[in-house]
Amino acid sequence: MSNTLYIVNGSDYPRHIGDLLLAYPEYQEGSELPDEWEVVNKVAPPDADDEFYYVEGTPELTASGWVQTWVKLSVSNIEIRPRDDRGS
């Protein structure tokens, strides 16, 4: 089964093949998508480091279609705890 990401009506995201099949049980993978459904082109996240990490953002509509985006977040002191504070 496909691991393609979809967006519906430009805002309902993320959606997967199972969501598409629930909405359109007759849909066959590889056939034309229903009008309101579009593929989101996957983009690998940038590498995280000691100061920043990345979470998936809202897809962006470009001239070539929808593209997956990544949001850079700063690692806070709360997230960097000594191992003993985590109970491990």
Distance bins in CASP14 RR format, pairs under 12 A and 6 or more apart:
PFRMAT RR
TARGET T0000
AUTHOR 0000-0000-0000
RMODE 2
METHOD distances of the structure
MODEL  1
1 16 0 0 0 0 1 0 0 0 0 0 0
1 17 1 0 1 0 0 0 0 0 0 0 0
1 18 1 0 0 1 0 0 0 0 0 0 0
1 20 0 0 0 0 0 1 0 0 0 0 0
1 21 0 0 0 0 1 0 0 0 0 0 0
1 29 1 0 0 1 0 0 0 0 0 0 0
2 15 0 0 0 0 0 1 0 0 0 0 0
2 16 1 0 0 1 0 0 0 0 0 0 0
2 17 1 0 1 0 0 0 0 0 0 0 0
2 18 0 0 0 0 1 0 0 0 0 0 0
2 19 0 0 0 0 0 1 0 0 0 0 0
2 20 0 0 0 0 1 0 0 0 0 0 0
2 21 0 0 0 0 0 1 0 0 0 0 0
2 27 0 0 0 0 0 1 0 0 0 0 0
2 28 0 0 0 0 0 1 0 0 0 0 0
2 29 1 0 1 0 0 0 0 0 0 0 0
2 30 0 0 0 0 1 0 0 0 0 0 0
2 33 0 0 0 0 0 1 0 0 0 0 0
2 39 0 0 0 0 1 0 0 0 0 0 0
2 42 0 0 0 0 0 1 0 0 0 0 0
3 14 0 0 0 0 0 1 0 0 0 0 0
3 16 1 0 0 1 0 0 0 0 0 0 0
3 17 0 0 0 0 1 0 0 0 0 0 0
3 18 0 0 0 0 0 1 0 0 0 0 0
3 29 0 0 0 0 0 1 0 0 0 0 0
3 39 0 0 0 0 0 1 0 0 0 0 0
3 40 0 0 0 0 0 1 0 0 0 0 0
3 42 0 0 0 0 1 0 0 0 0 0 0
4 14 0 0 0 0 0 1 0 0 0 0 0
4 15 0 0 0 0 1 0 0 0 0 0 0
4 16 1 0 0 1 0 0 0 0 0 0 0
4 17 1 0 0 1 0 0 0 0 0 0 0
4 18 0 0 0 0 0 1 0 0 0 0 0
4 19 0 0 0 0 0 1 0 0 0 0 0
4 20 0 0 0 0 1 0 0 0 0 0 0
4 29 0 0 0 0 1 0 0 0 0 0 0
4 30 0 0 0 0 1 0 0 0 0 0 0
4 33 0 0 0 0 1 0 0 0 0 0 0
4 37 0 0 0 0 0 1 0 0 0 0 0
4 38 0 0 0 0 0 1 0 0 0 0 0
4 39 1 0 1 0 0 0 0 0 0 0 0
4 40 0 0 0 0 1 0 0 0 0 0 0
4 41 0 0 0 0 1 0 0 0 0 0 0
4 42 0 0 0 0 1 0 0 0 0 0 0
4 66 0 0 0 0 0 1 0 0 0 0 0
4 68 0 0 0 0 0 1 0 0 0 0 0
5 12 0 0 0 0 0 1 0 0 0 0 0
5 13 1 0 0 1 0 0 0 0 0 0 0
5 14 1 0 1 0 0 0 0 0 0 0 0
5 15 1 0 0 1 0 0 0 0 0 0 0
5 16 1 0 0 1 0 0 0 0 0 0 0
5 17 0 0 0 0 1 0 0 0 0 0 0
5 18 0 0 0 0 0 1 0 0 0 0 0
5 19 0 0 0 0 0 1 0 0 0 0 0
5 20 0 0 0 0 0 1 0 0 0 0 0
5 37 0 0 0 0 0 1 0 0 0 0 0
5 38 0 0 0 0 1 0 0 0 0 0 0
5 39 1 0 0 1 0 0 0 0 0 0 0
5 40 1 0 1 0 0 0 0 0 0 0 0
5 41 0 0 0 0 1 0 0 0 0 0 0
5 42 1 0 0 1 0 0 0 0 0 0 0
5 43 0 0 0 0 0 1 0 0 0 0 0
5 56 0 0 0 0 1 0 0 0 0 0 0
5 57 0 0 0 0 0 1 0 0 0 0 0
5 59 1 0 0 1 0 0 0 0 0 0 0
5 66 0 0 0 0 1 0 0 0 0 0 0
5 67 0 0 0 0 0 1 0 0 0 0 0
5 68 1 0 0 1 0 0 0 0 0 0 0
5 69 0 0 0 0 0 1 0 0 0 0 0
6 12 0 0 0 0 1 0 0 0 0 0 0
6 13 1 0 0 1 0 0 0 0 0 0 0
6 14 1 0 0 1 0 0 0 0 0 0 0
6 15 1 0 1 0 0 0 0 0 0 0 0
6 16 1 0 0 1 0 0 0 0 0 0 0
6 17 1 0 0 1 0 0 0 0 0 0 0
6 18 0 0 0 0 1 0 0 0 0 0 0
6 19 1 0 0 1 0 0 0 0 0 0 0
6 20 1 0 0 1 0 0 0 0 0 0 0
6 21 0 0 0 0 0 1 0 0 0 0 0
6 23 0 0 0 0 0 1 0 0 0 0 0
6 24 0 0 0 0 0 1 0 0 0 0 0
6 27 0 0 0 0 0 1 0 0 0 0 0
6 29 0 0 0 0 0 1 0 0 0 0 0
6 33 1 0 0 1 0 0 0 0 0 0 0
6 34 0 0 0 0 1 0 0 0 0 0 0
6 36 0 0 0 0 1 0 0 0 0 0 0
6 37 1 0 1 0 0 0 0 0 0 0 0
6 38 1 0 0 1 0 0 0 0 0 0 0
6 39 1 0 0 1 0 0 0 0 0 0 0
6 40 1 0 0 1 0 0 0 0 0 0 0
6 41 0 0 0 0 0 1 0 0 0 0 0
6 42 0 0 0 0 0 1 0 0 0 0 0
6 59 0 0 0 0 1 0 0 0 0 0 0
6 66 0 0 0 0 1 0 0 0 0 0 0
6 68 0 0 0 0 0 1 0 0 0 0 0
7 13 1 0 1 0 0 0 0 0 0 0 0
7 14 1 0 0 1 0 0 0 0 0 0 0
7 15 1 0 0 1 0 0 0 0 0 0 0
7 16 0 0 0 0 0 1 0 0 0 0 0
7 19 0 0 0 0 0 1 0 0 0 0 0
7 20 0 0 0 0 0 1 0 0 0 0 0
7 33 0 0 0 0 0 1 0 0 0 0 0
7 36 0 0 0 0 1 0 0 0 0 0 0
7 37 1 0 0 1 0 0 0 0 0 0 0
7 38 1 0 1 0 0 0 0 0 0 0 0
7 39 0 0 0 0 1 0 0 0 0 0 0
7 40 1 0 1 0 0 0 0 0 0 0 0
7 41 0 0 0 0 0 1 0 0 0 0 0
7 57 0 0 0 0 0 1 0 0 0 0 0
7 58 0 0 0 0 1 0 0 0 0 0 0
7 59 1 0 1 0 0 0 0 0 0 0 0
7 60 0 0 0 0 0 1 0 0 0 0 0
7 61 0 0 0 0 1 0 0 0 0 0 0
7 65 0 0 0 0 1 0 0 0 0 0 0
7 66 1 0 1 0 0 0 0 0 0 0 0
7 67 0 0 0 0 0 1 0 0 0 0 0
7 68 0 0 0 0 1 0 0 0 0 0 0
7 69 0 0 0 0 0 1 0 0 0 0 0
8 14 0 0 0 0 1 0 0 0 0 0 0
8 15 1 0 1 0 0 0 0 0 0 0 0
8 16 0 0 0 0 0 1 0 0 0 0 0
8 19 0 0 0 0 1 0 0 0 0 0 0
8 20 0 0 0 0 1 0 0 0 0 0 0
8 22 0 0 0 0 0 1 0 0 0 0 0
8 23 0 0 0 0 1 0 0 0 0 0 0
8 24 0 0 0 0 0 1 0 0 0 0 0
8 33 0 0 0 0 1 0 0 0 0 0 0
8 34 0 0 0 0 1 0 0 0 0 0 0
8 35 0 0 0 0 0 1 0 0 0 0 0
8 36 1 0 1 0 0 0 0 0 0 0 0
8 37 1 0 1 0 0 0 0 0 0 0 0
8 38 1 0 0 1 0 0 0 0 0 0 0
8 39 0 0 0 0 0 1 0 0 0 0 0
8 40 0 0 0 0 0 1 0 0 0 0 0
8 59 0 0 0 0 0 1 0 0 0 0 0
8 66 0 0 0 0 0 1 0 0 0 0 0
9 15 0 0 0 0 0 1 0 0 0 0 0
9 23 0 0 0 0 0 1 0 0 0 0 0
9 34 0 0 0 0 0 1 0 0 0 0 0
9 35 0 0 0 0 1 0 0 0 0 0 0
9 36 1 0 1 0 0 0 0 0 0 0 0
9 37 0 0 0 0 1 0 0 0 0 0 0
9 38 0 0 0 0 1 0 0 0 0 0 0
9 66 0 0 0 0 0 1 0 0 0 0 0
10 35 0 0 0 0 0 1 0 0 0 0 0
10 36 0 0 0 0 1 0 0 0 0 0 0
10 37 0 0 0 0 1 0 0 0 0 0 0
10 38 1 0 0 1 0 0 0 0 0 0 0
10 39 0 0 0 0 0 1 0 0 0 0 0
10 40 0 0 0 0 1 0 0 0 0 0 0
10 58 0 0 0 0 1 0 0 0 0 0 0
10 59 0 0 0 0 1 0 0 0 0 0 0
10 60 0 0 0 0 0 1 0 0 0 0 0
10 61 1 0 0 1 0 0 0 0 0 0 0
10 65 0 0 0 0 0 1 0 0 0 0 0
10 66 1 0 0 1 0 0 0 0 0 0 0
11 36 0 0 0 0 0 1 0 0 0 0 0
11 38 0 0 0 0 0 1 0 0 0 0 0
11 40 0 0 0 0 0 1 0 0 0 0 0
11 58 0 0 0 0 1 0 0 0 0 0 0
11 59 0 0 0 0 1 0 0 0 0 0 0
11 61 0 0 0 0 0 1 0 0 0 0 0
11 66 0 0 0 0 0 1 0 0 0 0 0
12 19 0 0 0 0 1 0 0 0 0 0 0
12 20 0 0 0 0 0 1 0 0 0 0 0
12 23 0 0 0 0 0 1 0 0 0 0 0
12 36 0 0 0 0 1 0 0 0 0 0 0
12 37 0 0 0 0 1 0 0 0 0 0 0
12 38 0 0 0 0 0 1 0 0 0 0 0
12 40 0 0 0 0 0 1 0 0 0 0 0
12 58 0 0 0 0 0 1 0 0 0 0 0
12 59 0 0 0 0 0 1 0 0 0 0 0
12 66 0 0 0 0 0 1 0 0 0 0 0
13 19 0 0 0 0 0 1 0 0 0 0 0
13 37 0 0 0 0 0 1 0 0 0 0 0
13 38 0 0 0 0 1 0 0 0 0 0 0
13 39 0 0 0 0 0 1 0 0 0 0 0
13 40 1 0 0 1 0 0 0 0 0 0 0
13 56 0 0 0 0 1 0 0 0 0 0 0
13 57 0 0 0 0 1 0 0 0 0 0 0
13 58 1 0 0 1 0 0 0 0 0 0 0
13 59 1 0 1 0 0 0 0 0 0 0 0
13 60 0 0 0 0 0 1 0 0 0 0 0
13 61 0 0 0 0 0 1 0 0 0 0 0
13 66 0 0 0 0 1 0 0 0 0 0 0
13 67 0 0 0 0 0 1 0 0 0 0 0
13 68 0 0 0 0 1 0 0 0 0 0 0
13 69 0 0 0 0 0 1 0 0 0 0 0
14 20 0 0 0 0 0 1 0 0 0 0 0
14 39 0 0 0 0 0 1 0 0 0 0 0
14 40 1 0 0 1 0 0 0 0 0 0 0
14 42 0 0 0 0 0 1 0 0 0 0 0
14 56 1 0 0 1 0 0 0 0 0 0 0
14 57 0 0 0 0 0 1 0 0 0 0 0
14 58 0 0 0 0 0 1 0 0 0 0 0
14 59 0 0 0 0 1 0 0 0 0 0 0
14 66 0 0 0 0 0 1 0 0 0 0 0
14 68 0 0 0 0 1 0 0 0 0 0 0
14 69 0 0 0 0 0 1 0 0 0 0 0
15 21 0 0 0 0 0 1 0 0 0 0 0
15 22 0 0 0 0 1 0 0 0 0 0 0
15 23 0 0 0 0 1 0 0 0 0 0 0
15 24 0 0 0 0 0 1 0 0 0 0 0
15 33 0 0 0 0 0 1 0 0 0 0 0
15 34 0 0 0 0 0 1 0 0 0 0 0
15 36 0 0 0 0 0 1 0 0 0 0 0
15 37 1 0 0 1 0 0 0 0 0 0 0
15 38 0 0 0 0 1 0 0 0 0 0 0
15 39 0 0 0 0 0 1 0 0 0 0 0
15 40 0 0 0 0 1 0 0 0 0 0 0
15 59 0 0 0 0 0 1 0 0 0 0 0
15 66 0 0 0 0 0 1 0 0 0 0 0
16 22 0 0 0 0 1 0 0 0 0 0 0
16 23 0 0 0 0 0 1 0 0 0 0 0
16 29 0 0 0 0 0 1 0 0 0 0 0
16 37 0 0 0 0 0 1 0 0 0 0 0
16 39 0 0 0 0 0 1 0 0 0 0 0
16 40 0 0 0 0 0 1 0 0 0 0 0
17 23 0 0 0 0 0 1 0 0 0 0 0
17 24 0 0 0 0 0 1 0 0 0 0 0
17 27 0 0 0 0 1 0 0 0 0 0 0
17 28 0 0 0 0 0 1 0 0 0 0 0
17 29 1 0 0 1 0 0 0 0 0 0 0
17 30 0 0 0 0 0 1 0 0 0 0 0
17 33 0 0 0 0 0 1 0 0 0 0 0
17 37 0 0 0 0 0 1 0 0 0 0 0
17 39 0 0 0 0 0 1 0 0 0 0 0
18 24 0 0 0 0 0 1 0 0 0 0 0
18 25 0 0 0 0 0 1 0 0 0 0 0
18 27 0 0 0 0 1 0 0 0 0 0 0
18 29 0 0 0 0 0 1 0 0 0 0 0
18 37 0 0 0 0 0 1 0 0 0 0 0
19 25 0 0 0 0 0 1 0 0 0 0 0
19 27 0 0 0 0 0 1 0 0 0 0 0
19 34 0 0 0 0 0 1 0 0 0 0 0
19 37 0 0 0 0 1 0 0 0 0 0 0
20 26 0 0 0 0 0 1 0 0 0 0 0
20 27 1 0 1 0 0 0 0 0 0 0 0
20 28 0 0 0 0 0 1 0 0 0 0 0
20 29 0 0 0 0 1 0 0 0 0 0 0
20 30 0 0 0 0 0 1 0 0 0 0 0
20 31 0 0 0 0 0 1 0 0 0 0 0
20 32 0 0 0 0 0 1 0 0 0 0 0
20 33 1 0 0 1 0 0 0 0 0 0 0
20 34 1 0 0 1 0 0 0 0 0 0 0
20 36 0 0 0 0 0 1 0 0 0 0 0
20 37 1 0 0 1 0 0 0 0 0 0 0
20 38 0 0 0 0 0 1 0 0 0 0 0
20 39 0 0 0 0 0 1 0 0 0 0 0
21 27 1 0 1 0 0 0 0 0 0 0 0
21 28 0 0 0 0 1 0 0 0 0 0 0
21 29 0 0 0 0 1 0 0 0 0 0 0
21 31 0 0 0 0 0 1 0 0 0 0 0
21 34 0 0 0 0 0 1 0 0 0 0 0
21 37 0 0 0 0 0 1 0 0 0 0 0
23 33 0 0 0 0 0 1 0 0 0 0 0
23 34 1 0 0 1 0 0 0 0 0 0 0
23 36 0 0 0 0 1 0 0 0 0 0 0
23 37 0 0 0 0 1 0 0 0 0 0 0
24 31 0 0 0 0 1 0 0 0 0 0 0
24 32 0 0 0 0 0 1 0 0 0 0 0
24 33 0 0 0 0 1 0 0 0 0 0 0
24 34 1 0 1 0 0 0 0 0 0 0 0
24 35 0 0 0 0 0 1 0 0 0 0 0
24 36 0 0 0 0 0 1 0 0 0 0 0
24 37 0 0 0 0 1 0 0 0 0 0 0
25 34 0 0 0 0 0 1 0 0 0 0 0
26 34 0 0 0 0 0 1 0 0 0 0 0
27 33 0 0 0 0 1 0 0 0 0 0 0
27 34 1 0 0 1 0 0 0 0 0 0 0
27 37 0 0 0 0 1 0 0 0 0 0 0
29 39 0 0 0 0 0 1 0 0 0 0 0
30 39 0 0 0 0 0 1 0 0 0 0 0
31 37 0 0 0 0 0 1 0 0 0 0 0
32 38 0 0 0 0 0 1 0 0 0 0 0
32 39 0 0 0 0 0 1 0 0 0 0 0
33 39 1 0 0 1 0 0 0 0 0 0 0
33 40 0 0 0 0 0 1 0 0 0 0 0
33 66 0 0 0 0 0 1 0 0 0 0 0
37 66 0 0 0 0 0 1 0 0 0 0 0
38 59 0 0 0 0 1 0 0 0 0 0 0
38 61 0 0 0 0 1 0 0 0 0 0 0
38 62 0 0 0 0 0 1 0 0 0 0 0
38 64 0 0 0 0 0 1 0 0 0 0 0
38 65 1 0 0 1 0 0 0 0 0 0 0
38 66 1 0 1 0 0 0 0 0 0 0 0
38 67 0 0 0 0 0 1 0 0 0 0 0
39 59 0 0 0 0 0 1 0 0 0 0 0
39 64 0 0 0 0 0 1 0 0 0 0 0
39 65 0 0 0 0 1 0 0 0 0 0 0
39 66 1 0 0 1 0 0 0 0 0 0 0
39 67 0 0 0 0 0 1 0 0 0 0 0
39 68 0 0 0 0 0 1 0 0 0 0 0
40 56 0 0 0 0 0 1 0 0 0 0 0
40 57 0 0 0 0 0 1 0 0 0 0 0
40 58 0 0 0 0 0 1 0 0 0 0 0
40 59 1 0 1 0 0 0 0 0 0 0 0
40 60 0 0 0 0 1 0 0 0 0 0 0
40 61 0 0 0 0 1 0 0 0 0 0 0
40 62 0 0 0 0 0 1 0 0 0 0 0
40 64 0 0 0 0 0 1 0 0 0 0 0
40 65 0 0 0 0 1 0 0 0 0 0 0
40 66 1 0 1 0 0 0 0 0 0 0 0
40 67 1 0 0 1 0 0 0 0 0 0 0
40 68 1 0 1 0 0 0 0 0 0 0 0
40 69 0 0 0 0 1 0 0 0 0 0 0
41 59 0 0 0 0 1 0 0 0 0 0 0
41 60 0 0 0 0 0 1 0 0 0 0 0
41 61 0 0 0 0 0 1 0 0 0 0 0
41 62 0 0 0 0 1 0 0 0 0 0 0
41 63 0 0 0 0 0 1 0 0 0 0 0
41 64 1 0 0 1 0 0 0 0 0 0 0
41 65 1 0 0 1 0 0 0 0 0 0 0
41 66 1 0 0 1 0 0 0 0 0 0 0
41 67 1 0 1 0 0 0 0 0 0 0 0
41 68 1 0 0 1 0 0 0 0 0 0 0
41 69 0 0 0 0 0 1 0 0 0 0 0
42 56 0 0 0 0 0 1 0 0 0 0 0
42 59 0 0 0 0 0 1 0 0 0 0 0
42 66 0 0 0 0 0 1 0 0 0 0 0
42 67 0 0 0 0 1 0 0 0 0 0 0
42 68 1 0 1 0 0 0 0 0 0 0 0
42 69 0 0 0 0 0 1 0 0 0 0 0
42 70 0 0 0 0 0 1 0 0 0 0 0
43 54 0 0 0 0 0 1 0 0 0 0 0
43 56 0 0 0 0 1 0 0 0 0 0 0
43 57 0 0 0 0 0 1 0 0 0 0 0
43 59 0 0 0 0 1 0 0 0 0 0 0
43 60 0 0 0 0 1 0 0 0 0 0 0
43 62 0 0 0 0 0 1 0 0 0 0 0
43 64 0 0 0 0 0 1 0 0 0 0 0
43 66 0 0 0 0 0 1 0 0 0 0 0
43 67 1 0 0 1 0 0 0 0 0 0 0
43 68 1 0 1 0 0 0 0 0 0 0 0
43 69 1 0 0 1 0 0 0 0 0 0 0
43 70 1 0 0 1 0 0 0 0 0 0 0
44 54 0 0 0 0 0 1 0 0 0 0 0
44 56 0 0 0 0 0 1 0 0 0 0 0
44 67 0 0 0 0 0 1 0 0 0 0 0
44 68 0 0 0 0 1 0 0 0 0 0 0
44 69 0 0 0 0 0 1 0 0 0 0 0
44 70 0 0 0 0 1 0 0 0 0 0 0
45 52 0 0 0 0 0 1 0 0 0 0 0
45 53 0 0 0 0 1 0 0 0 0 0 0
45 54 1 0 1 0 0 0 0 0 0 0 0
45 55 0 0 0 0 1 0 0 0 0 0 0
45 56 1 0 0 1 0 0 0 0 0 0 0
45 57 0 0 0 0 0 1 0 0 0 0 0
45 68 0 0 0 0 1 0 0 0 0 0 0
45 69 0 0 0 0 1 0 0 0 0 0 0
45 70 1 0 1 0 0 0 0 0 0 0 0
45 71 0 0 0 0 1 0 0 0 0 0 0
45 72 0 0 0 0 1 0 0 0 0 0 0
45 73 0 0 0 0 0 1 0 0 0 0 0
46 52 0 0 0 0 1 0 0 0 0 0 0
46 53 0 0 0 0 1 0 0 0 0 0 0
46 54 1 0 1 0 0 0 0 0 0 0 0
46 55 0 0 0 0 0 1 0 0 0 0 0
46 56 0 0 0 0 0 1 0 0 0 0 0
46 69 0 0 0 0 0 1 0 0 0 0 0
46 70 1 0 0 1 0 0 0 0 0 0 0
46 71 0 0 0 0 0 1 0 0 0 0 0
46 72 1 0 0 1 0 0 0 0 0 0 0
46 73 0 0 0 0 0 1 0 0 0 0 0
47 53 0 0 0 0 1 0 0 0 0 0 0
47 54 0 0 0 0 1 0 0 0 0 0 0
47 70 0 0 0 0 0 1 0 0 0 0 0
47 72 0 0 0 0 0 1 0 0 0 0 0
48 54 1 0 0 1 0 0 0 0 0 0 0
48 55 0 0 0 0 0 1 0 0 0 0 0
48 70 0 0 0 0 0 1 0 0 0 0 0
48 72 0 0 0 0 1 0 0 0 0 0 0
48 73 0 0 0 0 1 0 0 0 0 0 0
48 74 0 0 0 0 0 1 0 0 0 0 0
48 75 0 0 0 0 1 0 0 0 0 0 0
48 79 0 0 0 0 0 1 0 0 0 0 0
49 72 0 0 0 0 0 1 0 0 0 0 0
49 73 0 0 0 0 0 1 0 0 0 0 0
49 74 0 0 0 0 0 1 0 0 0 0 0
49 75 0 0 0 0 1 0 0 0 0 0 0
50 74 0 0 0 0 0 1 0 0 0 0 0
50 75 1 0 0 1 0 0 0 0 0 0 0
50 79 0 0 0 0 0 1 0 0 0 0 0
50 80 0 0 0 0 1 0 0 0 0 0 0
51 72 0 0 0 0 1 0 0 0 0 0 0
51 73 0 0 0 0 1 0 0 0 0 0 0
51 74 1 0 0 1 0 0 0 0 0 0 0
51 75 1 0 1 0 0 0 0 0 0 0 0
51 76 0 0 0 0 0 1 0 0 0 0 0
51 77 0 0 0 0 0 1 0 0 0 0 0
51 79 0 0 0 0 0 1 0 0 0 0 0
51 80 0 0 0 0 1 0 0 0 0 0 0
52 70 0 0 0 0 0 1 0 0 0 0 0
52 71 0 0 0 0 0 1 0 0 0 0 0
52 72 1 0 1 0 0 0 0 0 0 0 0
52 73 1 0 0 1 0 0 0 0 0 0 0
52 74 1 0 1 0 0 0 0 0 0 0 0
52 75 1 0 0 1 0 0 0 0 0 0 0
52 76 0 0 0 0 0 1 0 0 0 0 0
52 79 0 0 0 0 0 1 0 0 0 0 0
53 70 0 0 0 0 1 0 0 0 0 0 0
53 71 0 0 0 0 1 0 0 0 0 0 0
53 72 1 0 0 1 0 0 0 0 0 0 0
53 73 1 0 1 0 0 0 0 0 0 0 0
53 74 0 0 0 0 1 0 0 0 0 0 0
53 75 1 0 0 1 0 0 0 0 0 0 0
53 76 0 0 0 0 0 1 0 0 0 0 0
53 79 0 0 0 0 1 0 0 0 0 0 0
53 80 0 0 0 0 0 1 0 0 0 0 0
54 68 0 0 0 0 0 1 0 0 0 0 0
54 69 0 0 0 0 1 0 0 0 0 0 0
54 70 1 0 1 0 0 0 0 0 0 0 0
54 71 1 0 0 1 0 0 0 0 0 0 0
54 72 1 0 1 0 0 0 0 0 0 0 0
54 73 1 0 0 1 0 0 0 0 0 0 0
54 74 0 0 0 0 0 1 0 0 0 0 0
54 75 0 0 0 0 0 1 0 0 0 0 0
55 68 0 0 0 0 0 1 0 0 0 0 0
55 69 0 0 0 0 0 1 0 0 0 0 0
55 70 1 0 0 1 0 0 0 0 0 0 0
55 71 1 0 1 0 0 0 0 0 0 0 0
55 72 0 0 0 0 1 0 0 0 0 0 0
55 73 1 0 0 1 0 0 0 0 0 0 0
55 74 0 0 0 0 0 1 0 0 0 0 0
55 75 0 0 0 0 0 1 0 0 0 0 0
56 67 0 0 0 0 0 1 0 0 0 0 0
56 68 1 0 0 1 0 0 0 0 0 0 0
56 69 1 0 0 1 0 0 0 0 0 0 0
56 70 1 0 0 1 0 0 0 0 0 0 0
56 71 1 0 0 1 0 0 0 0 0 0 0
56 72 0 0 0 0 0 1 0 0 0 0 0
56 73 0 0 0 0 0 1 0 0 0 0 0
57 67 0 0 0 0 0 1 0 0 0 0 0
57 68 1 0 0 1 0 0 0 0 0 0 0
57 69 1 0 1 0 0 0 0 0 0 0 0
57 70 1 0 0 1 0 0 0 0 0 0 0
57 71 1 0 1 0 0 0 0 0 0 0 0
57 72 0 0 0 0 0 1 0 0 0 0 0
57 73 0 0 0 0 0 1 0 0 0 0 0
58 66 0 0 0 0 1 0 0 0 0 0 0
58 67 0 0 0 0 0 1 0 0 0 0 0
58 68 0 0 0 0 1 0 0 0 0 0 0
58 69 1 0 0 1 0 0 0 0 0 0 0
58 70 0 0 0 0 0 1 0 0 0 0 0
58 71 0 0 0 0 1 0 0 0 0 0 0
59 65 0 0 0 0 1 0 0 0 0 0 0
59 66 1 0 1 0 0 0 0 0 0 0 0
59 67 1 0 0 1 0 0 0 0 0 0 0
59 68 1 0 1 0 0 0 0 0 0 0 0
59 69 1 0 0 1 0 0 0 0 0 0 0
59 70 0 0 0 0 0 1 0 0 0 0 0
59 71 0 0 0 0 0 1 0 0 0 0 0
60 66 1 0 0 1 0 0 0 0 0 0 0
60 67 1 0 1 0 0 0 0 0 0 0 0
60 68 0 0 0 0 1 0 0 0 0 0 0
60 69 1 0 1 0 0 0 0 0 0 0 0
60 70 0 0 0 0 0 1 0 0 0 0 0
60 71 0 0 0 0 0 1 0 0 0 0 0
61 67 1 0 0 1 0 0 0 0 0 0 0
61 68 0 0 0 0 0 1 0 0 0 0 0
61 69 0 0 0 0 0 1 0 0 0 0 0
62 68 0 0 0 0 0 1 0 0 0 0 0
62 69 0 0 0 0 0 1 0 0 0 0 0
73 79 0 0 0 0 1 0 0 0 0 0 0
74 80 0 0 0 0 0 1 0 0 0 0 0
75 81 0 0 0 0 0 1 0 0 0 0 0
77 85 0 0 0 0 0 1 0 0 0 0 0
78 85 0 0 0 0 0 1 0 0 0 0 0
78 86 0 0 0 0 0 1 0 0 0 0 0
79 85 0 0 0 0 0 1 0 0 0 0 0
79 86 0 0 0 0 0 1 0 0 0 0 0
80 86 0 0 0 0 0 1 0 0 0 0 0
81 87 0 0 0 0 1 0 0 0 0 0 0
81 88 0 0 0 0 0 1 0 0 0 0 0
82 88 0 0 0 0 0 1 0 0 0 0 0
END
